[in-house]
Structures are given as structure tokens and as C-alpha cells.
Amino acid sequence: MSIDECQLVDLPRIQDPRGNLTYIEQNRHIPFEIKRVYYLYDVPGGSERGGHAHKELKQLLIAMSGSFDVELDDGSSRKKFHMNRSYSGLLIPQMIWRRIDNFSSGSVCMVLASEIYSESDYFRNYDDFLAAVRNKRNDEAQF
Ligand code: TYD
């Protein structure tokens, strides 16, 4: 997976003087079926979340409130995103290491996920993640 496949997705916005509305339909605005939703909230200042990659899981991250930074790493390149709009989602494919920090006070990070929770889908050690990325690239280079 390349860092170029990590993209910001502009979600539909119905602007209204009574308040704006955004909606997300699976397989239309995001390229997977949503099997799980979770969110980070009450994050103390200075906290860091993430610090792992997933073998199969794809995710869309949205700053529902406030802001935070997401640093993504495909094993050779890194990219940083500042998330602060509830109509903008960050698409993270499988095999991308992520760190989330710089949470503003009261921020909420919602995640739409392509799979239900499975601890065996995680790389929690960066060196293991790098080794898996290199193995995959070597396998692909042989074909
Ligand atoms: P983790 O994915 O490491 O959190 P983050 O990436 O936001 O820092 O998950 C933290 C803990 O919560 C870990 O013990 C697993 C558990 N967890 C679930 O039980 N279900 C879930 O859907 C998620 C995302 C985490």
C-alpha cells in the first residue's frame, strides 16, 4: 500500500441556516462496507493514539469536533494531515502505520471501519510492520 492511496475524501454537505448536514453511504462515498464505528473522545491534551498498522482493515477518520493531526507511514514515505472539518474524511487503507496527536480540547475522532475488531489484524510493533511491508514488496517484485 502506498501513501498516495491515503486520501482526503470530501463528503457531501447539505448546507442549511438551521445547521449543516453530512451523510456517508458505504461503497459510494467510501470504498468499503462499514462493519464498525468507533470514536475517540475526552482525549487529554498531549495524548497520542494509534501507533499501529492493520493487515486488512480499511478506515475513514473524521474530526467530528475540534481537530487533531494524523501522521501516516507506508514503510518508506510519510504524510501528515491536519483534520478539522466534519465533512472531510481521511481514507486509510490497510498496511499503513498511523499516529494521531495534537488533539484539541473537546475533539472527537470518529472512525468508520471495514471490519469488526480483531487484535490479530494489528501490527503493534513498528519493526514487524516494516518487515511485513518489505516482504510484500519483495513478493510483488518477483512477479
Ligand atoms: P487501539 O486500536 O489500540 O486504539 P487507538 O488506535 O485509538 O490508540 O485500541 C485501544 C483498546 O481498545 C485496545 O485494547 C483494543 C480496544 N478496542 C476494542 O475492543 N474494539 C475496538 O473497536 C477498538 C478500536 C479498540
Residues whose N, C-alpha, C, O or C-beta is under 5 A from the ligand:
A	BS01	TYD	Y38 R49 G50 Y117
